[in-house]
C-alpha cells in the first residue's frame, strides 16, 4: 500500500484481533484438559486417546518422531560415568 499510516493501522487491528481470538497458552491448555476430561467421562475411547495425545504434545511431554537427513559429518563424544572414588 502507498499509505504507511493505513498499513500500520491495518496491522495493529489484525494483531489485536489475533491476540484476543487465540487466547493465552494457559487458556488453550485448560480447554484441552477440560475437553479431554469430558471425553473420558462421556465419549468413545478414540476421543480420549486423541485428547490425551494433544495434551501431551501441547505440554511438551510427547514429541513426534522426525527424520533428519543430512550430508554433514556429525561428531559424537562418548563418555563414561565416573564411579565414586575413581576421579
Residue, then its C-alpha position, 0 to 999 in steps of 0.5 A: x500500500x502507498x499509505x504507511x499510516x493505513x498499513x500500520x493501522x491495518x496491522x495493529x487491528x489484525x494483531x489485536x484481533x489475533x491476540x484476543x481470538x487465540x487466547x493465552x497458552x494457559x487458556x488453550x491448555x485448560x480447554x484441552x484438559x477440560x475437553x479431554x476430561x469430558x471425553x473420558x467421562x462421556x465419549x468413545x475411547x478414540x476421543x480420549x486417546x486423541x485428547x490425551x495425545x494433544x495434551x501431551x504434545x501441547x505440554x511438551x511431554x510427547x514429541x513426534x518422531x522426525x527424520x533428519x537427513x543430512x550430508x554433514x559429518x556429525x561428531x559424537x563424544x562418548x563418555x563414561x560415568x565416573x564411579x565414586x572414588x575413581x576421579 
